[in-house]
Amino acid sequence: MTPPKTATNLDDLLTLVARLRAPDGCPWDRKQQLSDLRSYLLEEAHEVAAAIDGGDPDELSGELGDLLFQIAFIGQLAEEAGSFRLSDSIERVHRKMIERHPHVFGDAEPLTEASDVAQAWERRKVEQQPRRDSLLEGIAASLPELVAAYRLTQKAAGVGFDWPNAEQVLDKLNEEADELRQAIQADNGTGDHREELREELGDILFTVVNLARKLGVDPGSALAQTNLKFRRRFHHIERRLRGQGRTVNDATLEEMESLWREAKELAPEETLKTPLPQPD
């Protein structure tokens, strides 16, 4: 059997997928339907996001290839069904990006600030898309909650429903924190105000997302970085205790706090490479 040639572009990948789906191709690939690919697509997208957070270009290259394979596979299934070709999708997004960037490809007034571009983008989407009952209908229900909150506020801000500056969002955050504090005091550990606590905490999270947007920070990316930082530092605690022949179950809070402070003084890579003290 002659192996496929080395791929250099998207057409090569599409040819590969078509071969897998051929009558004499792979039984597993031939069995797949669009509904089967949904979970794989989401998984690969999350792995690409994790590779971005990890900062390893080689890992990102590999994960991006896996995601492209899922996209090519979906395009192949759509073509087999007579719905559309992946080239149609490419043409549509190419045309849309040109239409949405008249300050680059057209004769619109040049925009120099990213915030101005974002507002103009949302306004053009409203003008170009079919009329909907709500501006927010385009936000997919399947989005993770943090991403959904970010996109909801982007949409609203695009038509002017927004705080003037980040300082006012901070004021709102303080207001929401006071309301949560009152709800905690009213509950007093009884659990009788659980729904109120849930609502007030949700308001805080939503306000934090707005603050991130006003600061030009992707809240999901910011939280992912903090999660990685927590993993590294907690792993340092575990490694140091393991070097003493102990586990976190054997350590006191004060001991773990001391090791946490130790981890904070180290560079990120050092929290995973510091030689461990050997037990006596």
Buried (B, 14 or more C-beta within 10 A) or exposed (E): EEEEEEEEEBEEBBBBBBEBBEEEEEEEBEEBEEEEBEEBBEEBBEBBBBBBBEEEEEBBEBBBEBBBBBBBBBBBBBBEEEEEBBEEBEEEEEEEEEEBBBBEEEEEEEBEEEEEBBBBBBEBBBEEEEEEEEBEEEBEEEEEEBBBBBBBBBBBBBEEEBBEEBEBBBEBBEEBBEBBEEBBEEBEEEEEBEEBBEEBBBBBBBBBBBBBBBEEEBBBEBBBEEEBBEEBBBEBBBBBBEBBEBEEEEBEEEBBEBBBEBBEEBEEEEBEEBEEEEEE
